Amino acid sequence: MKLTFLGAAGTVTGSRFLVEEGGHRILVDCGLFQGYKQLRLRNWAPLQFDAHQLDAVVLTHAHIDHSGYLPLLCRLGFRGHIYCSHATLELCRILLPDSAHLQEEDARFANAHGFSKHKPALPLYTRKDADECLERFTTVDMHQPVVVAKGLKAEFSRAGHLLGATTVRIASAETSVLFSGDLGRPHDPILHAPEPPLPADYLVIESTYGDRRHPVVDPEQELARWLRRASDRGGVTVIPTFAVGRAQALLLYIDRLKRRGEIADLPVYLDSPMAVDATLLYAQHRDDHKLSEEDCRRMCQAATLVNTPEQSQALDGRREPMIILSASGMASGGRVLHHLKAFVGDPKNLVLLAGFQAPGTRGAAMLRGAPTVRIHGMDFPVRAEVGQLEASSAHADADELLAWAKRGARIPRNTFVIHGEPEASEALRFRFDHELKWPVTVPEYRDTYDLDANALL
């Protein structure tokens, strides 16, 4: 068996892992690269394998940095099955067409305003590509091994992190590899804790927060403090939020805070049709989370839903205090960019970042104090307060990653630390080495390992 790291090596995005065994090939995750331009350009680079010769894709969860390349993979000739959990399919039905729509809109906007270097600017893929890709999905129950290629089986377990998120073990007759996907937190207020690792010869583990511990803070109280700061000075709060997972948690927190009288009863707007659709899925997948039926109902009613572009544009003309939740979570695209253009220049306002900000994104730039932010080819001064919710992460921190790995039934022959910025991956590697005394490696982009020999090729 061979394992090649085609993404999420030296960065937190672009998860793609090629497993080869006996002439058969499967891909674990198939995500888009995000952040720095040199990373985004990889989305346009030729594949390192022939899409026609790929037997299957196994998907850990629906986030775009794990699933967003699938429409292009299918357009390039992939004709196999895409295996995932039931909730992951439902989320991909929302996320992938939306990703295509955003790319088409960005290309149209660039062409209309002439700020692209390409004549004409083209989308990476289209809505038609996304719709056709979704026809290749096959859902699998948890803990039900499925043959994904001749001689290769996949088995899914719950990972927390997101509705339907899984860890996945790929096994041949001789060798097995466990992929963590993105791991959730053991005491998440909404999602169930990750299940213990399935026994495997090799472990491939994420390291998004591999160099830090999350603060011990009540996420509702942290959110309340930020919202009160903005409302006390009469400002607008813009929350760039991930439409799936983070938006729903924030809506629930805001509803609870309002009912307890801990924040002002300001109007709340959810300006993301994708987030609206995703919120409804919580009532359909009750086994994936801890929320009651009443919680789900309140979450759906906590905000005014903004459906049309005209309704979204009307918000930007208002100047009274309000809260706007809008995708995307790293301010990398979507309607939130128009809200930032309207509100980021006023010191009364607040831009509240609700999750991890990959280097090279607008969110990361604002967080580190950039004086301007570039949107649609123009620079806008950042005068609004910029904050970040640190207690609301859906990713396990360094302590939680180690604790999860230690719950496995046996020590892997090697542990590959991926899906992190270099400092985070190196910090986690050090802890596996020095605290657990496990064999551990931080692979580089395009590295291939012979797993039978446990050696870099």
N, C-alpha and C positions, 0 to 999 in steps of 0.2 A: 504494500500500500504506500502511495505517495501523497503528500499534502503540500499544496502550494498556496502561499499567502498573496492573494491578488488584490487585497485591500485591507483597511483597518490595521495596517502595520506602519508604525510611526505616526499615526493619526487616529482620530476617533471616528472617521467616516469611511464610507465605501466598503463596507463589510462584504468580502467575497473570498471563499476558501474552496479550492479545487481539490477534490479527493479522487484519486485514480487507483483502480484495483482490477487486475486481470483484463486489461483492455477496456474497462468501463470507466465512465467519468460522471461524477455528480458535483454540483456546486452547492455549498452551504451558504445561504444568503446571497443576495445579488443587489447591493445597494449603490446609491449615488454617492460620489465624493462631494463634499461641501466645504466651505471655508475659503482658504487661500486660492488665488486664481490658478496656481500651478497644480493644485489638487483638482479643481473643477475641470481643468483641461483633460484630466485622465478620463472623464466621462465621454470625451470625444475621440479618444485614442483607439486604435484597433484592439480588439480582444486578443488576449494571449492564448486563445484556444479557438477551435472551430465550433461555433454554436450548433451546427448541424450534428456534431459528434457528441454532444452532451446528452447523457441519458435522462437526467432529472435535476431538479432544484429542490433543496430542502430549506424551508424558510423558518427562521426562529421567531420572527415577529414582524409587524407591519410597518414600523417606522421607515421613512424614506431612505435613511442611510443603510438600511438592510434590505429593502425591497424595491427601491426606486429605479433600478436599472432594468427590471424585468420586462417592461414594454419594449425596450430597445433590443434586449436579448432575443425576444420572440421575433421581432422584425428582422433580426440578423439570421434567423433560421432555426432557432431552438423549437423543437416539436415534442418535447417530452412533457411529463407531468411536473407540476409545482406542488409539493406536499407541505401542508401546514395545518395548524389547529383551526377549529371552526370559527372562533372569533377573529383570528388573523385574516381569514378569507373575507369576512364581513367588513373588517376595517380596510382591507386592500380594495374592496369595491368602492370605498370612499376616497382613499388616499391616492391611488394610482391615477384615476381619471382627473382628480384635482391637480396632481402634479403635472399632468399633461396640459391641462387648461392653463395653469400658471405659466408654463413655458411658452405656450402659444400666445398668451396675452403679452408676456414680456417681449417676445419677438415682434409682435404687432406694434407695441408701444415704441420699441427701439426704432423700427422702420418709420413710424409716423413722425418721430421727433428727431431722427437722424443722429442718434448718439452712439450707434453701434459701428464698430470698425468693419463689420461684414455687410456686404451689399448683395442680397438682402440678408438680414438676420433671420436665422431659422431655429425652430424649436428642436431640442434633442429628440423628442418623439411627440406624437400627436394623440389626441383623444381616441382616435380610431385604433392606434397601436395599443393603448391601455385597455380598451374594451376587448380587443382580440386576445390580449395576454390573459385576461381574467378567465377566459374559457379553458385555460390549461390547468387551473387549480383543482387539487384533490384534497379533501379534508381528512384528517386522521384523528382518532381519539387519543387521549393521553394514555400512556403505558400500553399501547397496542402496537407492537413492532410491525413494520410494513416493509416489504421488499421494494426498494426504490431503484435498483439496478441489479443485474445478475450478480449474485454473490454479496450484495450489500443490503443491509437492513437499517432502518432508522427507527428510533424510539424517542417519543417526546415526553417531557416532564414540565410541570409548571415552573416558571421563572419569576413570577411577580412582574414588576416593571410596567406592564401594560396589559390590557385585556388580551387574552390569548397568547401572551408571550411564553416562550418555551426555551428550555435547554434541549439539546438533541444529541443522542449518541448514534454515531455511524459505526456499524460493526460488520466485519467480514468473518469468515470462519476462524481466522488467526489473530486479527487485530481490531481494536476498537478505539474510537476517538470521541470524547465528549466536548461539545461546543456549548459554552455557557450562554451564548446570545448576550443580551443585556440583562443583568441580574437586578431584581428589585430588592427592597429593603425588608428585613425580617419583621419589622413592626410598622409597616405602612398602614396608615389609617383607613385606606380604601381597599387595597389589593391584598390577597393572601400572600404569605411568605413563600419564597422559593422553596421547592422541595429539595431534599438532599440529593447530592450528585449521584447519578447512576455510575456504577463501577466501570472503569475504562482504563485502557493501557496508556492513553494520552489525554491530557486536558488542555483545551484552548479557552482561556479565560479573559474576559474584558478587564480593562484597567482605567475606565473613564475617570474615576476618583481614586486611583491607586496611590496617590501621594497625599491624601488628606482624610480627615475625619469630619463627618457632618456635625454641626453644632447641635447640642442637646437643647432644642428650642421647640416650643409648641408652634407648628406651622400656622395655625389660625391666629395666634397672638402676634407672630412676626408679620403676617399680612395686615393685621389690624393696625399695627404701629405705622406702617408705611402709608396706608390709606388715610389715616387720621392726619398725618403730616401734610398730605396734599389737600385734603378737604379743609383743614384749618386755614390754609392760605388762599382758599377759593380756586384751587387748580383742578385741572383735568388729569386723570391718571390713565395712561395708555399702557396696557400690559401685552407686549408681544408674547403670545402663548402658543405652545404646541397644541394643535387642534384636537389631538387624541391623547387623553390621559390628563395632561396638566390643566387644560381648560375646564374639564369636568370637576377636578378637585377644587379649583379656585371658585367655581360657581357654588359648590357645596359649602365651602368655608365662608364665602360672602353671605350666603343665606343665613347661616348659623350666627354670624356676627351681627347681622342686622336684627335678627329676632331677639338676640340678647341685649340689643341696644349699645353694642360696643363700637359701632361705626355709624356714621350718619346715613340716613336713608336716601342715598343718592341714586339717581338712575344708573342702571347697569346695562350695557349693550354687548351682546355677543355677535361680533361682526365676522363671522366665518361660517358660511353654509356647511362646510365640512365638519366643523365642530358641532354644529346643530345636529347633523346626522349621527355623528359619533356619540353624542350624549344620549340619544334614544337607544343605542345598543346596550347601554348598561342595564336597562330593564329586561333585555332579551337574553343576557348572559349572566344571570345571577350567580352561577356557580364560580365565576371568575373573580368575584369581589365580595366584600363584607357588607355592602350597603343594603339597607332595607328597602322595601317597595316605596315607603314614604320618602326615604332619602332620595331615591331615583326621581320621584315625582317633584320634590322640591328643587333638585338640581336642574331639572328641565324648565322650571318656572322661575328661576332666580334672575333671569336677564330678559330684556327685550331682544328678540331675535331679529337680526338685520339680514335680510335676504337679498335685496337688489342692490346693484351698484349705486343707484340713485339714493337709496336710503343710507348707504355708507357715506356717500359724498355729503349728504345733508348734515351728518355728525360733525364734519370738519368746519362747518360754519357756525357751530355753537361754541359759546365761551363760558357757560356756566359749569360748575363742578359736576363731573360725571366720571364713570369708570367704563373704559372701552377695552374689551378683550378681543384680540384679533390675531390671526395667524400671519406670519410664522414666528416660531419661538425664538429664533436667532435673528429676526428682522432681515431675513435673506430674500424675502419676496412676499407677494400677496398684498391684501388690502391694508395691512398694518403700515406699509410704507407710506401710503397717502396720509394716514393719521399722524405719522411721525413728521412728515413735511408740514402739517398744519400746527402741531403742538410742541415740537421739540425746541422751538426758539423762545418759549416763554418761561422765565424762571419760576413762575407759580406752579407750573405743571410738573408731573412726575412720569418718567419712563421706568416702569418696574419690570425687570427681566426675571422670568419665572423658572429658569432652568439653566443647564450647562450651556455656555457660549463657546462654540468652537473657534479657535484662533482663525482670523481672517474674515469673520462675519461682522456685520454691522453691530450686532449686539455686543460682541467682544470689544470692538473699538470704542463704543460708547462707555462701556464699563470701565475701561482703563483710562477714561478721561479725554478722549479725542475731542478737540474743539469744534470739529465739523463732522458731519456724516454725509457721505455721497449717496444720493438717491436719484435714480433715473437721469444720470449724467450731470447732476447739479449738486453743489455743496451747500448744506444747510447748517447754520450755527447751532451747536448743542448748548442751550442755556438752561433747559429744564433739568431738574434733579434726576439723576440716574441711580437706581437702586437695584438690588438683586435679592431674591428670596433664596436663602441658603438652606432652610430647613425643609424645603418642599421637594427635594430631589427624588426622582424615581429610580436612581442608580444606587446600588450598594456602595458604601465607602470602603476604604482600604481594610479596616478591621472586619467589616462584614463580608468582604470578599474572601479573606483568609478563613474566617469562621465557617463560611459555606464550604470551601474546598476541603477543610478538615473533617467535614461530616461524611466524606466519601468512604466507601468500604475498603479501599486500598490506595496506596500511594502510586501515582502514575509514573511511568518510565520517564516521562518528560512533561513539563508544564510549559505551554507557550502563552506568553503574556502579550495580548493584542488590544486593539480598540482603545488606545489612550495616546495622549501627547507624550513625547519622549520622556519628559521628567516623570510623568505619572507611571508609565510602564516600567521605567528603571527602578522607581521607588518600590513598586510592588514586587518586581523581580528580586530585589535585595531582601525583602521580607520573606519571600518563599525560600530563598537560599539560606538566610541567617537564622530565621525563627523556626521554620519547618524542616530545614535541611533537605528540601526536595530538589531534584534536578529541575532546572528552570532555564528557559531561553526567551529572549525577546527577538522574534524573527524580523527580518527586514522585508520591505516590499519586493515581491516576486521570488522570495526564497522558496526552495523546494526541499522537503525532507523525505528521505527514505525511512518510513516508520518501522519497517522490519529491522533495519540496521540502526535506527535512532541516530541518523547521520544526515548532515546537510549535503545535498548533491551539488 
